[in-house]
Amino acid sequence: MSSISYKDAGVDIDAGDALVERIKPLAKRTMRPEVLAGIGGFGALIEVSKKFKEPVLVSGTDGVGTKLKLAFELNRHDTVGIDLVAMSVNDILVQGAEPLFFLDYFATGKLSLDTAEAVISGIATGCVQAGCALIGGETAEMPGMYPEGEYDLAGFAVGVVEKSKIIGGLSIAPGDVVLGLASSGAHSNGYSLIRKLIDISHIGLKSDFHGRPFADAVMEPTRIYVKPVLALVEKLNVKGMAHITGGGITGNLPRCLPESLAAQVNPVAWTRPPLFDWLQQAGDVTADEMLRTFNCGIGLCVIVAASDAEAAMTHLQESGETVWQIGEIIARADGMEQVIYS
């Protein structure tokens, strides 16, 4: 009997080592001064900046979901890494945290160096957009676990916020206003329904859709709000924030509200991207279902006092964000939902 190697069993150690070498320059462009050790060791070392007197670490983890299925179908792997970073860093942002570092988990049946490099290049791009360091991760080659050409992703972000500056929603009061920052598209949520609607409508992914391929609209990476919003937090009193992910505004805005309050939201106060109009029409989806499944054009909600609303909107617009005043905070009566559309 001839000798059997790990490679014969489907795991190519040399390919994994080659990927690490490809990753190193991608990670290098994301580095922050707090990073003491980078890619290649058993663990990465980070020190907390001395600018924080009472630093509190904030962590988040997420994936990309079934948007990956479209990435496989399109053989388009360079943007899902941005999605991966966005889902976690936007989550920790809402508590006022500055993202420090990011770790990824990439699992596949057979490692393709080019595919993995494209994915991790997108992760590095997302980290640059968020201002956090890509300090490591795990690449797992597991024969038989995934169909050929497919993979799964998970991401982990850790940030830091001064204890006295944690944004927890406790100061939100009736009369405060809700600002909505524009999403770039469906971000990374609702894709099981999106894929079903693509199937039943028979729309081609390469079809023209408002002047560009439909695939570009449906694969647009998640917007990362970190830098403009952290700058806003330094300038004005931001009382609460909500990252609009799975569950839409209906499910996510209440997460930053005290139980005694509700948000009255006007769903025609913002311009909804054409993708959401198409989704609603393709499946005859009800308005309520749209608002509790998709972000419908609002990727992040920011709550400020009415007296700060104009200054906040000006700041965000000057930072490149599209923003609308989409609602206000009201006292919540018994039995009232925490988001009311009017």
Wavefront OBJ file of the C-alpha trace (Angstrom):
o trace
v 0.000 0.000 0.000
v 1.406 3.393 -0.973
v 1.691 6.200 1.579
v -1.368 8.467 1.833
v -0.966 12.190 2.480
v -3.322 14.866 3.831
v -3.520 16.187 0.261
v -4.778 12.784 -0.899
v -7.610 13.209 1.613
v -8.500 16.557 0.050
v -6.635 19.085 2.207
v -3.812 20.996 0.520
v -1.528 22.436 3.213
v 0.660 24.121 0.591
v -2.350 25.969 -0.841
v -3.233 27.183 2.643
v 0.291 28.454 3.182
v 0.222 30.167 -0.218
v -3.040 31.893 0.720
v -1.488 33.258 3.916
v 1.283 34.826 1.825
v -1.308 36.386 -0.486
v -3.267 37.727 2.480
v -0.344 39.449 4.192
v -0.161 42.496 1.853
v -3.972 42.808 1.939
v -3.957 42.884 5.726
v -0.999 45.235 5.875
v -3.000 48.104 4.376
v -5.571 47.835 7.181
v -3.150 48.110 10.104
v -3.688 50.434 13.067
v -1.052 51.626 15.559
v -2.625 49.468 18.293
v -1.688 46.254 16.450
v 1.412 44.652 17.983
v 1.444 41.448 15.949
v -0.138 40.654 12.613
v -0.989 37.778 10.284
v 0.813 34.455 10.748
v 0.972 33.899 14.488
v -1.363 31.866 16.679
v -3.007 35.063 17.901
v -2.815 38.781 17.182
v -1.885 41.259 19.890
v -3.755 44.552 20.276
v -3.318 47.238 22.875
v -6.082 49.667 23.773
v -5.161 53.253 22.984
v -4.288 55.385 25.989
v -6.692 58.056 24.715
v -9.438 56.063 26.487
v -9.743 56.597 30.249
v -12.374 53.900 30.823
v -12.338 51.762 27.669
v -15.191 49.341 27.088
v -14.811 46.679 24.414
v -17.782 46.041 22.127
v -17.922 42.900 19.981
v -20.062 41.680 17.130
v -20.251 38.727 14.774
v -22.241 38.026 11.631
v -22.183 36.423 8.212
v -23.375 37.253 4.707
v -26.234 34.767 4.485
v -27.625 33.447 1.229
v -26.320 36.424 -0.718
v -23.372 34.052 -1.098
v -25.519 31.847 -3.364
v -25.715 34.688 -5.878
v -21.963 35.256 -5.552
v -21.389 31.605 -6.494
v -23.801 31.811 -9.425
v -22.192 34.999 -10.729
v -18.627 33.941 -9.870
v -18.357 37.344 -8.186
v -16.399 37.145 -4.955
v -14.766 40.546 -4.550
v -17.594 42.351 -2.733
v -19.037 39.814 -0.273
v -16.037 40.501 1.957
v -17.181 44.110 2.238
v -20.625 42.819 3.229
v -19.026 40.638 5.888
v -17.169 43.512 7.524
v -20.121 45.893 7.247
v -22.548 43.633 9.070
v -20.368 43.486 12.182
v -18.833 46.967 12.274
v -22.189 48.684 11.701
v -23.587 46.632 14.582
v -20.964 47.764 17.084
v -21.063 51.317 15.721
v -24.591 51.838 17.042
v -23.270 51.777 20.609
v -20.703 54.425 19.742
v -17.821 51.979 19.358
v -14.834 52.617 17.123
v -13.913 49.311 15.402
v -10.394 48.210 16.314
v -9.919 44.896 14.580
v -11.626 42.228 12.510
v -11.252 38.456 12.180
v -12.715 36.286 9.434
v -13.612 32.629 9.054
v -13.558 31.226 5.513
v -14.624 27.590 5.096
v -14.708 25.606 1.875
v -14.552 22.045 0.571
v -11.574 22.609 -1.717
v -9.511 25.757 -1.462
v -9.325 27.956 -4.567
v -6.543 30.477 -4.036
v -8.027 32.963 -6.487
v -11.521 32.821 -4.958
v -10.250 33.053 -1.398
v -7.962 35.938 -2.287
v -10.850 37.812 -3.938
v -13.024 37.334 -0.858
v -10.307 38.420 1.558
v -9.414 41.376 -0.650
v -13.015 42.517 -0.170
v -12.673 42.004 3.579
v -9.554 44.193 3.560
v -11.415 46.863 1.570
v -14.221 46.809 4.126
v -11.720 47.124 6.965
v -10.142 50.153 5.299
v -13.599 51.730 4.941
v -14.290 51.056 8.626
v -10.829 52.073 9.833
v -10.216 48.741 11.566
v -7.351 46.280 11.255
v -7.658 42.840 9.663
v -5.480 40.976 12.128
v -6.180 37.345 11.304
v -8.753 34.643 10.838
v -9.203 31.029 9.883
v -9.218 29.338 6.496
v -10.727 25.872 6.782
v -10.515 23.367 3.933
v -13.041 20.627 4.694
v -13.578 18.081 1.899
v -17.151 16.886 1.594
v -18.632 19.663 3.705
v -19.487 22.102 0.884
v -20.442 21.692 -2.790
v -17.711 22.396 -5.294
v -17.104 26.124 -5.757
v -18.972 27.118 -2.598
v -17.815 28.431 0.763
v -19.137 30.017 3.931
v -18.076 33.176 5.716
v -18.284 34.547 9.222
v -16.788 37.719 10.629
v -15.953 39.035 14.075
v -15.368 42.689 14.966
v -14.153 44.219 18.210
v -14.337 47.934 18.940
v -13.850 50.265 21.856
v -15.872 53.097 23.365
v -15.336 55.351 26.351
v -17.615 54.113 29.139
v -19.144 57.565 29.607
v -19.917 57.786 25.871
v -21.726 54.501 25.334
v -24.852 55.115 23.249
v -27.583 53.112 24.925
v -30.788 54.976 24.120
v -31.546 55.857 27.748
v -31.742 59.597 27.046
v -34.189 59.278 24.133
v -37.347 61.301 24.816
v -40.616 62.218 23.087
v -39.995 64.893 20.469
v -36.617 63.531 19.385
v -36.274 62.873 15.670
v -35.264 59.820 13.695
v -32.815 60.352 10.864
v -32.432 57.688 8.195
v -29.175 57.164 6.325
v -29.529 55.730 2.835
v -28.632 52.114 2.233
v -26.682 51.062 -0.849
v -29.218 48.347 -1.650
v -30.504 45.253 0.100
v -27.203 45.008 1.998
v -27.004 41.399 3.290
v -30.527 40.661 4.433
v -33.627 39.182 2.867
v -31.714 37.234 0.230
v -33.678 34.010 0.654
v -36.746 35.973 -0.495
v -34.745 37.890 -3.110
v -33.465 34.656 -4.646
v -37.001 33.221 -4.683
v -38.308 36.334 -6.446
v -35.488 36.134 -8.998
v -36.458 32.527 -9.694
v -40.194 33.094 -10.086
v -39.779 36.275 -12.153
v -37.192 34.699 -14.474
v -35.294 37.970 -14.602
v -31.803 37.512 -15.987
v -29.013 38.602 -13.667
v -27.407 40.325 -16.652
v -30.642 42.103 -17.625
v -30.563 45.888 -17.843
v -31.937 47.393 -14.664
v -32.150 51.172 -14.612
v -29.013 51.523 -16.716
v -26.888 48.771 -15.200
v -26.961 44.979 -14.968
v -29.487 43.617 -12.478
v -26.636 41.674 -10.877
v -24.904 44.944 -9.958
v -28.014 46.186 -8.181
v -28.626 42.983 -6.272
v -24.947 42.456 -5.333
v -24.193 46.061 -4.314
v -22.109 45.734 -1.128
v -23.392 46.878 2.247
v -22.639 50.483 3.096
v -20.244 51.027 5.992
v -21.287 54.014 8.110
v -18.458 54.029 10.648
v -16.341 57.049 9.789
v -19.046 59.702 9.156
v -21.149 58.555 12.112
v -18.241 58.448 14.576
v -17.384 61.988 13.480
v -21.014 62.974 14.122
v -20.897 61.416 17.597
v -17.864 63.571 18.412
v -19.720 66.703 17.317
v -23.309 66.239 18.564
v -25.283 64.316 21.165
v -26.450 61.183 19.378
v -29.035 59.529 21.641
v -29.573 56.240 19.876
v -28.834 54.314 16.701
v -30.146 51.210 14.959
v -28.486 49.185 12.214
v -31.301 48.179 9.856
v -30.641 44.528 9.058
v -32.869 41.437 9.034
v -36.252 42.517 10.336
v -36.071 45.913 8.633
v -36.976 49.132 10.408
v -39.876 47.322 12.071
v -37.641 44.865 13.873
v -34.483 46.878 14.456
v -35.461 50.414 15.452
v -37.127 49.209 18.694
v -33.806 47.702 19.795
v -32.502 51.157 20.705
v -35.732 52.490 22.252
v -36.828 52.424 25.902
v -39.988 50.348 26.420
v -41.981 53.507 27.217
v -41.354 55.064 23.798
v -42.248 54.402 20.181
v -41.108 55.744 16.826
v -43.604 57.196 14.372
v -42.054 56.653 10.941
v -43.172 58.081 7.612
v -42.307 55.499 4.910
v -42.644 58.059 2.109
v -40.166 60.459 3.736
v -37.234 58.905 1.862
v -36.500 57.866 -1.691
v -36.729 54.093 -2.019
v -34.209 52.558 -4.467
v -35.717 50.884 -7.559
v -34.591 47.439 -6.379
v -37.176 47.467 -3.593
v -39.943 48.538 -5.955
v -39.020 45.614 -8.203
v -38.967 43.161 -5.278
v -42.384 44.279 -4.087
v -43.906 44.010 -7.548
v -42.206 40.699 -8.428
v -43.743 38.907 -5.470
v -46.771 41.086 -4.775
v -45.155 41.596 -1.359
v -47.227 43.636 1.095
v -45.930 46.963 2.376
v -45.735 45.587 5.924
v -43.773 42.546 4.785
v -41.340 44.755 2.856
v -40.676 46.909 5.930
v -40.056 43.921 8.202
v -37.922 41.999 5.710
v -35.770 44.579 3.901
v -34.134 47.860 4.854
v -36.185 49.465 2.019
v -33.522 52.122 1.475
v -32.587 52.992 5.081
v -29.433 51.290 6.338
v -28.955 53.112 9.644
v -31.214 55.151 11.915
v -29.825 57.918 14.128
v -31.886 59.538 16.902
v -31.093 63.094 17.991
v -32.891 65.959 19.712
v -35.053 68.013 17.357
v -32.773 71.007 17.971
v -29.786 68.994 16.655
v -31.501 67.499 13.611
v -30.523 70.123 11.050
v -26.877 70.198 12.156
v -26.714 66.394 12.158
v -28.152 66.152 8.658
v -25.769 68.812 7.359
v -22.778 67.025 8.875
v -23.783 63.659 7.420
v -24.480 65.129 3.999
v -21.097 66.860 3.978
v -19.559 63.475 4.836
v -21.096 61.934 1.721
v -24.201 60.350 3.244
v -27.730 60.717 1.929
v -29.981 61.347 4.915
v -33.635 62.127 5.572
v -35.702 62.966 8.639
v -37.978 59.930 8.634
v -39.790 60.065 11.954
v -40.138 61.190 15.528
v -40.209 59.670 18.980
v -43.533 59.585 20.838
v -44.801 58.271 24.167
v -45.932 54.659 23.868
v -49.463 53.832 24.921
v -50.473 50.430 26.277
v -50.531 47.828 23.520
v -48.843 50.146 20.997
v -46.171 48.750 18.703
v -42.765 50.412 19.000
v -42.705 51.381 15.332
v -45.822 52.982 13.855
v -45.992 53.873 10.173
v -47.993 56.922 9.178
l 1 2 3 4 5 6 7 8 9 10 11 12 13 14 15 16 17 18 19 20 21 22 23 24 25 26 27 28 29 30 31 32 33 34 35 36 37 38 39 40 41 42 43 44 45 46 47 48 49 50 51 52 53 54 55 56 57 58 59 60 61 62 63 64 65 66 67 68 69 70 71 72 73 74 75 76 77 78 79 80 81 82 83 84 85 86 87 88 89 90 91 92 93 94 95 96 97 98 99 100 101 102 103 104 105 106 107 108 109 110 111 112 113 114 115 116 117 118 119 120 121 122 123 124 125 126 127 128 129 130 131 132 133 134 135 136 137 138 139 140 141 142 143 144 145 146 147 148 149 150 151 152 153 154 155 156 157 158 159 160 161 162 163 164 165 166 167 168 169 170 171 172 173 174 175 176 177 178 179 180 181 182 183 184 185 186 187 188 189 190 191 192 193 194 195 196 197 198 199 200 201 202 203 204 205 206 207 208 209 210 211 212 213 214 215 216 217 218 219 220 221 222 223 224 225 226 227 228 229 230 231 232 233 234 235 236 237 238 239 240 241 242 243 244 245 246 247 248 249 250 251 252 253 254 255 256 257 258 259 260 261 262 263 264 265 266 267 268 269 270 271 272 273 274 275 276 277 278 279 280 281 282 283 284 285 286 287 288 289 290 291 292 293 294 295 296 297 298 299 300 301 302 303 304 305 306 307 308 309 310 311 312 313 314 315 316 317 318 319 320 321 322 323 324 325 326 327 328 329 330 331 332 333 334 335 336 337 338 339 340 341 342
